C-alpha cells in the first residue's frame, strides 16, 4: 500500500509543491537577504544594521563633533540688595506729629496709598496763606473787572486801570506760590480742593507711598514728632533685585554686561538657583582689595531672595577666543552607558551603524566634551540613539 501511494498522482503533486516552495525560499534569501532584522556584520561586533521599518518608525537625526570655546564660570560671594530704581524712602515733607499709622512691615501697597497721617502747624500756616491769597484774589478780580469797565467808558484813567490790574496779577502770583508750597508739602489736587471747601489738611495730612511695592521698613510711631529729614518708611518693589558682588582684578576681563549667572542662597542647593544677568561692571578697582564691583539683576517673582541675604553666584565668563581654550563636544543625548562604558552610535557610509566607545571630559549643561574615540568626521546619531542602543543590546 505504501509503494502504491508513492506512485500515486497525489504524492507526485505533494513532492512537486515541496520542491517549488524550497526553490522559492532559496531565491528569496539569495536575492533579498531574508527577513529584515537587526544583525551584526562580519567579525566587527560593534557594527550592525537595523531594519527599514525601525528607521521609519524612529527617525534618526545626525550631529557631528563640534568645536566650542570654553566658558569660564566664576563663583563669587554676594549680597542681595534693593533695585535702587524701584525703592523709596518715605517721610513727611513738613514738621508735625504722627496721628495714625496704616501699614506694617510686609504689607503690599499701591502708588498713592496712605501710609500714615500727621498733624502739622507748619502746614496749617501754609494753608492759611493760600486761603488768604485766594480770597484777596477773588476781591481784586472784581475790582479789576470793574476798573476795566469804567476805563472803557472813559470814567477812570488808564493809570487807575493799570494799577488795579497790577494788584490783581501780584496777588494771583502770590496765590500760585502758596499752592505750589502746598503741593511741595505733599497735598494733591483733591486735598487742595477740600481745603478750598473749608477742610484743613493740616489736622490730618496723609503721607503717601510714591511707588507700588512692599513695606520693608517702618519707623513711624503714633505720637512721634517728625520733620522733613526723617525716613519713616521704606517701600520697595521686590520683584526685581540686585546682587552685589566683588570680583578680583585678574578676572575682570572675562566678564561683560549681559553675561548669565545663577544665584544660590547660602545653605541652598543648585535646585534653589535663580537665573540672573550681569547688569553692571564697575570701571573702578579698589586700590586696597584689588577688586571691582559687579552687579547682577535678578527677577524675584517667587520671592525666593530677600534684601540683605547672602548668596553665592556662579557667573559665566566671556567666551574664550583663542584656539587653545576650545574643546570638542557633542549633545549629551547622543551618549549612552553600556556595561559601565560610554558609547555613541555613528551611521556608516553603507547605511549600517557602529557603536563607538568614547572618553568624556567636562559637561556643559546639554553638551559634553569628547576626549577620545572620535576623529571628527563621524555622523553621530542623536535623536533615535536610544533605539540603536536597544537594538545593539540584542546582538
Backbone torsions as a table, in degrees:
resi	resn	phi	psi	omega
1	UNK	NA	-37.6	179.3
2	UNK	-64.4	-42.6	-179.2
3	UNK	-65.2	-39.0	-179.5
4	UNK	-66.4	-33.6	178.1
5	UNK	-66.6	-40.5	-178.8
6	UNK	-64.4	-25.1	-179.7
7	UNK	-94.0	-2.5	-174.9
8	UNK	-75.9	155.9	176.7
9	UNK	-60.5	-33.5	-179.6
10	UNK	-62.5	-43.6	-179.8
11	UNK	-63.8	-41.2	-179.1
12	UNK	-63.4	-36.9	177.7
13	UNK	-65.3	-41.9	179.1
14	UNK	-63.1	-42.9	-178.1
15	UNK	-64.8	-42.3	179.7
16	UNK	-65.3	-40.8	178.5
17	UNK	-62.7	-41.4	179.2
18	UNK	-65.0	-38.6	179.9
19	UNK	-64.5	-45.7	-179.6
20	UNK	-64.7	-38.4	178.5
21	UNK	-63.7	-42.2	178.5
22	UNK	-64.1	-41.8	179.9
23	UNK	-64.4	-39.6	178.8
24	UNK	-64.5	-43.4	-179.4
25	UNK	-64.7	-38.3	179.8
26	UNK	-63.7	-43.6	179.8
27	UNK	-65.8	-39.1	179.6
28	UNK	-62.7	-48.8	-179.3
29	UNK	-69.0	-30.7	-178.8
30	UNK	-69.1	-46.2	-171.4
31	UNK	-99.0	-22.9	-176.9
32	UNK	-116.7	-1.0	174.0
33	UNK	79.1	7.7	176.5
34	UNK	77.2	-167.8	-178.4
35	UNK	-60.4	139.0	-179.7
36	UNK	-79.7	123.4	177.0
37	UNK	-154.0	170.5	177.3
38	UNK	-69.4	131.0	-179.0
39	UNK	-147.4	145.5	175.2
40	UNK	-81.1	155.7	-176.2
41	UNK	-114.7	131.4	177.8
42	UNK	50.4	-140.8	-176.7
43	UNK	-92.3	-6.5	-179.1
44	UNK	-83.5	101.1	-175.5
45	UNK	-69.4	-16.7	-179.5
46	UNK	-86.1	-8.9	-177.6
47	UNK	-103.9	132.5	-175.4
48	UNK	-155.0	167.0	175.6
49	UNK	-116.8	156.4	171.4
50	UNK	-126.3	153.6	-175.5
51	UNK	-66.5	155.0	176.9
52	UNK	-62.4	-31.1	179.6
53	UNK	-64.5	-42.7	178.3
54	UNK	-64.1	-43.5	-179.0
55	UNK	-66.4	-31.3	178.6
56	UNK	-71.1	-39.3	-178.8
57	UNK	-78.0	-23.0	-178.1
58	UNK	-132.8	78.9	-177.9
59	UNK	-57.6	139.5	-179.6
60	UNK	-101.3	140.0	171.5
61	UNK	-108.6	148.2	-173.9
62	UNK	-114.1	136.5	172.7
63	UNK	-129.1	167.3	179.7
64	UNK	-127.9	158.0	176.7
65	UNK	-56.7	127.3	-173.4
66	UNK	-118.1	139.5	178.8
67	UNK	-95.6	125.0	-178.5
68	UNK	-131.1	150.5	176.3
69	UNK	-79.2	147.0	-179.0
70	UNK	-78.0	137.1	171.9
71	UNK	-101.5	128.5	-177.9
72	UNK	-89.0	126.4	177.2
73	UNK	-96.3	125.9	176.0
74	UNK	-105.3	128.5	177.7
75	UNK	-102.2	118.3	-172.3
76	UNK	-131.4	139.0	173.3
77	UNK	-77.3	148.4	-178.9
78	UNK	-154.5	176.6	-179.4
79	UNK	-132.4	136.9	178.1
80	UNK	-78.1	138.3	176.1
81	UNK	-139.5	171.3	176.1
82	UNK	-65.6	151.6	163.9
83	UNK	-76.1	111.0	-172.7
84	UNK	-64.9	-11.9	174.9
85	UNK	-83.4	-8.9	-175.1
86	UNK	-135.2	41.7	176.7
87	UNK	-139.1	146.3	-177.5
88	UNK	-137.2	133.0	168.8
89	UNK	-93.5	122.3	-171.5
90	UNK	-115.9	131.4	176.8
91	UNK	-146.5	-173.4	177.6
92	UNK	-85.5	143.8	176.5
93	UNK	-90.7	0.3	-174.6
94	UNK	-143.8	151.3	176.3
95	UNK	-67.1	142.5	179.3
96	UNK	179.2	-164.0	-179.8
97	UNK	-134.4	135.2	-175.1
98	UNK	-70.9	126.5	177.1
99	UNK	-94.3	-44.2	-175.9
100	UNK	-145.5	150.8	172.6
101	UNK	-123.8	129.0	-171.6
102	UNK	-104.2	-9.1	-175.4
103	UNK	-133.1	166.0	174.3
104	UNK	-136.0	170.6	179.5
105	UNK	-57.7	137.0	178.9
106	UNK	96.1	-14.8	179.3
107	UNK	-72.2	139.8	174.3
108	UNK	-93.9	135.7	-176.6
109	UNK	-131.2	153.8	175.4
110	UNK	-94.1	158.8	176.0
111	UNK	-58.2	129.9	179.9
112	UNK	91.0	-5.0	-179.4
113	UNK	-69.8	140.3	178.2
114	UNK	-71.7	133.1	178.5
115	UNK	-101.3	-35.1	-179.6
116	UNK	-160.6	169.0	174.7
117	UNK	-130.3	147.7	180.0
118	UNK	-132.0	161.9	172.1
119	UNK	-110.3	131.9	-172.8
120	UNK	-138.2	121.4	174.4
121	UNK	-68.9	-39.1	-179.4
122	UNK	-60.9	-43.2	178.0
123	UNK	-65.7	-37.6	179.0
124	UNK	-59.2	-39.7	178.5
125	UNK	-64.7	-43.5	180.0
126	UNK	-65.1	-39.1	178.2
127	UNK	-64.3	-41.8	-179.9
128	UNK	-63.0	-42.2	178.7
129	UNK	-61.3	-39.1	179.7
130	UNK	-65.9	-45.4	-178.6
131	UNK	-65.3	-38.5	177.7
132	UNK	-62.6	-46.0	-179.4
133	UNK	-63.8	-37.0	-178.9
134	UNK	-67.7	-41.8	179.3
135	UNK	-65.4	-43.4	178.5
136	UNK	-63.0	-37.4	-179.0
137	UNK	-63.8	-41.4	179.7
138	UNK	-62.5	-41.4	179.5
139	UNK	-67.5	-42.4	-179.4
140	UNK	-68.6	-28.9	177.9
141	UNK	-66.1	-40.8	177.2
142	UNK	-61.6	-43.8	179.5
143	UNK	-64.4	-41.2	-179.4
144	UNK	-65.6	-40.3	178.4
145	UNK	-64.5	-39.8	179.4
146	UNK	-66.8	-40.8	179.8
147	UNK	-64.5	-36.9	179.1
148	UNK	-65.9	-41.4	-178.9
149	UNK	-64.6	-44.3	179.5
150	UNK	-66.6	-36.3	179.2
151	UNK	-65.9	-42.5	-179.9
152	UNK	-64.8	-26.7	177.9
153	UNK	-89.8	1.4	179.3
154	UNK	63.7	29.2	176.3
155	UNK	-84.0	-37.2	178.2
156	UNK	-116.5	165.9	-179.0
157	UNK	-83.7	165.1	177.7
158	UNK	-64.1	-33.8	-178.8
159	UNK	-64.2	-42.9	179.8
160	UNK	-64.1	-39.3	178.1
161	UNK	-64.6	-42.8	-178.7
162	UNK	-65.9	-38.1	178.6
163	UNK	-64.2	-41.5	179.6
164	UNK	-65.4	-40.4	179.6
165	UNK	-67.8	-37.1	179.6
166	UNK	-65.5	-42.0	176.9
167	UNK	-60.1	-41.2	179.8
168	UNK	-62.9	-47.1	-178.8
169	UNK	-64.7	-35.6	179.6
170	UNK	-65.3	-45.8	179.5
171	UNK	-69.9	-33.2	176.7
172	UNK	-62.6	-42.9	177.5
173	UNK	-63.9	-38.8	178.3
174	UNK	-62.7	-41.9	-179.7
175	UNK	-67.4	-40.3	178.9
176	UNK	-64.2	-36.4	176.6
177	UNK	-64.8	-41.6	178.8
178	UNK	-65.1	-38.1	178.6
179	UNK	-65.5	-43.1	177.3
180	UNK	-60.2	-36.9	178.7
181	UNK	-64.4	-40.0	177.5
182	UNK	-62.9	-43.0	178.8
183	UNK	-64.5	-39.2	178.4
184	UNK	-66.2	-26.4	178.4
185	UNK	-86.0	0.6	171.9
186	UNK	110.7	1.3	-179.7
187	UNK	-80.7	138.6	175.3
188	UNK	-97.5	179.5	-176.0
189	UNK	-60.4	-39.1	-178.8
190	UNK	-65.4	-41.2	-179.6
191	UNK	-69.3	-34.8	177.1
192	UNK	-68.4	-37.4	175.9
193	UNK	-63.3	-39.2	176.4
194	UNK	-62.7	-39.3	178.2
195	UNK	-61.9	-43.3	179.1
196	UNK	-63.5	-23.9	178.0
197	UNK	-89.6	1.7	175.8
198	UNK	105.2	5.1	-179.1
199	UNK	-101.9	110.7	-177.3
200	UNK	-79.6	125.2	178.6
201	UNK	-77.8	-18.7	-178.2
202	UNK	-62.7	-18.9	178.6
203	UNK	-84.9	-15.2	-178.1
204	UNK	-162.1	70.1	-177.2
205	UNK	-86.5	126.6	179.4
206	UNK	-82.8	135.8	167.3
207	UNK	-96.4	117.9	-172.1
208	UNK	-109.2	154.3	177.8
209	UNK	-78.3	129.9	179.8
210	UNK	-80.6	-12.0	179.9
211	UNK	-139.2	166.3	170.9
212	UNK	-88.5	140.3	-179.8
213	UNK	168.7	-156.6	-178.5
214	UNK	-112.5	136.7	175.1
215	UNK	-75.0	111.7	-178.4
216	UNK	-101.6	-21.7	177.7
217	UNK	-138.4	135.2	173.3
218	UNK	-131.2	119.3	177.6
219	UNK	-110.2	-8.9	-174.6
220	UNK	-74.0	135.0	177.6
221	UNK	-130.2	137.1	179.5
222	UNK	-58.2	131.9	-179.0
223	UNK	91.2	-8.4	-177.5
224	UNK	-71.1	134.8	173.3
225	UNK	-80.3	133.2	-175.9
226	UNK	-130.6	159.4	172.8
227	UNK	-139.0	-177.8	-173.8
228	UNK	-69.1	-12.4	-179.8
229	UNK	-88.6	-12.2	-175.2
230	UNK	-82.3	131.7	170.4
231	UNK	-95.4	111.6	-174.5
232	UNK	-93.9	-28.8	-177.9
233	UNK	-142.1	152.9	165.4
234	UNK	-120.1	124.9	177.2
235	UNK	-118.0	129.5	-176.5
236	UNK	-137.9	143.2	170.2
237	UNK	-85.8	107.8	-174.4
238	UNK	-90.7	7.7	179.6
239	UNK	-74.3	-21.9	174.6
240	UNK	-129.6	129.0	-178.4
241	UNK	-128.6	165.3	174.8
242	UNK	-108.5	147.2	171.4
243	UNK	-116.5	116.5	-179.5
244	UNK	-94.2	125.1	-177.3
245	UNK	-127.7	159.4	172.3
246	UNK	-121.4	129.7	-178.1
247	UNK	-121.5	140.9	-178.8
248	UNK	-69.3	151.6	-176.2
249	UNK	-53.9	-38.2	-176.6
250	UNK	-66.7	-21.9	-177.7
251	UNK	-97.4	-3.5	-174.0
252	UNK	-63.3	-36.4	-175.6
253	UNK	-66.5	-16.6	-179.0
254	UNK	-90.7	-0.3	-176.2
255	UNK	-112.7	139.8	178.2
256	UNK	-139.8	152.6	173.4
257	UNK	-60.3	130.9	-178.7
258	UNK	102.7	-12.7	177.0
259	UNK	-61.6	145.3	-179.3
260	UNK	-82.9	159.0	179.3
261	UNK	-152.8	161.4	172.5
262	UNK	-125.0	131.3	-176.3
263	UNK	-109.2	125.4	-179.1
264	UNK	-121.0	121.6	177.0
265	UNK	-60.5	147.7	177.5
266	UNK	-58.7	128.6	-177.7
267	UNK	90.0	-6.3	179.2
268	UNK	-90.6	-179.6	178.8
269	UNK	-120.0	177.4	-179.9
270	UNK	-61.7	-24.9	177.7
271	UNK	-68.1	-20.5	179.6
272	UNK	-91.6	2.3	-174.6
273	UNK	-64.7	142.7	177.5
274	UNK	-118.8	132.6	-178.9
275	UNK	-72.0	142.6	179.7
276	UNK	-143.7	175.0	179.2
277	UNK	-142.2	143.8	178.2
278	UNK	-70.3	121.0	-178.5
279	UNK	-108.9	-13.2	-177.1
280	UNK	-157.7	133.8	172.6
281	UNK	-126.5	119.4	-174.8
282	UNK	-66.0	146.3	175.0
283	UNK	-91.6	0.6	-176.1
284	UNK	-116.5	136.1	178.9
285	UNK	-108.4	131.3	177.1
286	UNK	-63.6	122.2	-175.2
287	UNK	-67.9	-19.7	-179.1
288	UNK	-92.7	-53.4	-176.1
289	UNK	-82.8	-15.2	-177.5
290	UNK	57.8	41.0	177.7
291	UNK	-127.5	160.6	175.0
292	UNK	-125.4	153.1	179.7
293	UNK	-85.3	134.5	168.0
294	UNK	-125.2	157.6	-176.0
295	UNK	-131.4	134.8	173.0
296	UNK	-104.6	148.8	172.7
297	UNK	-114.1	129.4	-175.5
298	UNK	-131.7	137.3	175.0
299	UNK	-85.7	124.8	-169.7
300	UNK	-115.5	47.7	-173.4
301	UNK	-59.6	-34.0	-178.1
302	UNK	-88.9	0.6	177.7
303	UNK	67.1	29.3	-177.3
304	UNK	-80.3	-19.1	179.1
305	UNK	-113.5	149.5	-177.9
306	UNK	-134.8	141.8	177.6
307	UNK	-55.1	136.4	-178.3
308	UNK	92.8	-11.8	-177.3
309	UNK	-74.0	142.8	175.9
310	UNK	-88.0	139.1	-177.7
311	UNK	-140.4	165.9	168.3
312	UNK	-115.5	132.8	-178.4
313	UNK	-116.8	127.0	171.5
314	UNK	-96.8	107.4	-174.5
315	UNK	-105.4	127.3	177.5
316	UNK	-75.1	129.4	178.3
317	UNK	-82.0	176.9	179.8
318	UNK	-65.6	144.3	177.1
319	UNK	-65.5	126.6	-178.8
320	UNK	-67.2	143.2	-175.6
321	UNK	-103.9	-15.7	-178.1
322	UNK	-88.1	151.1	-173.1
323	UNK	-64.4	-26.8	-177.5
324	UNK	-63.5	-26.0	-177.9
325	UNK	-97.3	13.5	179.1
326	UNK	-96.7	145.3	-178.6
327	UNK	-127.9	164.2	178.6
328	UNK	-101.9	129.0	-173.7
329	UNK	-135.5	160.1	169.7
330	UNK	-137.6	163.8	177.5
331	UNK	-62.7	143.3	-179.2
332	UNK	-59.6	-30.1	-177.4
333	UNK	-67.3	-15.4	-177.9
334	UNK	-84.8	-9.3	-172.7
335	UNK	-102.3	138.0	-177.4
336	UNK	-136.5	143.6	175.6
337	UNK	-93.4	126.4	176.9
338	UNK	-134.1	114.7	179.8
339	UNK	51.2	45.0	174.9
340	UNK	82.0	-1.2	179.8
341	UNK	-117.9	161.3	-173.6
342	UNK	-105.6	130.1	-177.3
343	UNK	-130.3	155.2	164.2
344	UNK	-126.3	158.7	178.7
345	UNK	-111.1	130.7	-179.0
346	UNK	-118.7	148.8	177.8
347	UNK	-95.7	127.4	-177.5
348	UNK	-89.1	168.5	-178.2
349	UNK	-63.8	-28.5	-179.1
350	UNK	-89.5	17.6	177.7
351	UNK	73.4	6.4	172.7
352	UNK	-86.2	177.8	179.7
353	UNK	-128.2	153.5	177.5
354	UNK	-132.6	142.6	172.6
355	UNK	-94.0	121.0	-177.4
356	UNK	-116.4	128.4	177.7
357	UNK	-78.5	134.3	-176.7
358	UNK	-129.5	156.1	173.1
359	UNK	-105.0	131.9	-174.7
360	UNK	-102.6	151.5	173.0
361	UNK	-110.8	-131.1	-177.2
362	UNK	-79.6	153.6	176.1
363	UNK	-102.1	141.9	179.3
364	UNK	-131.7	86.5	-178.5
365	UNK	54.2	-103.3	-175.7
366	UNK	-93.3	5.9	-176.4
367	UNK	-122.1	156.7	177.1
368	UNK	-138.9	141.9	-179.1
369	UNK	-78.2	136.9	176.4
370	UNK	-105.2	120.7	-179.4
371	UNK	-95.7	-42.1	-177.2
372	UNK	-142.2	161.2	172.5
373	UNK	104.9	-18.1	-179.5
374	UNK	-130.6	143.7	-179.6
375	UNK	-103.0	-4.2	175.5
376	UNK	105.8	-10.0	-178.4
377	UNK	-102.9	-6.3	-174.6
378	UNK	-72.5	143.5	173.2
379	UNK	-88.4	101.2	-172.5
380	UNK	-90.6	131.7	-179.6
381	UNK	-82.2	128.8	176.9
382	UNK	-106.0	-82.6	176.5
383	UNK	-66.2	130.3	-178.1
384	UNK	94.7	-4.4	-177.9
385	UNK	-67.8	-25.5	176.3
386	UNK	-66.2	-33.6	176.2
387	UNK	-65.6	-42.1	178.6
388	UNK	-63.3	-38.2	177.1
389	UNK	-61.3	-43.4	180.0
390	UNK	-62.9	-43.2	180.0
391	UNK	-68.5	-37.2	179.9
392	UNK	-64.2	-36.9	-179.1
393	UNK	-70.3	-15.6	178.4
394	UNK	-80.3	-16.1	-175.6
395	UNK	-66.4	NA	NA
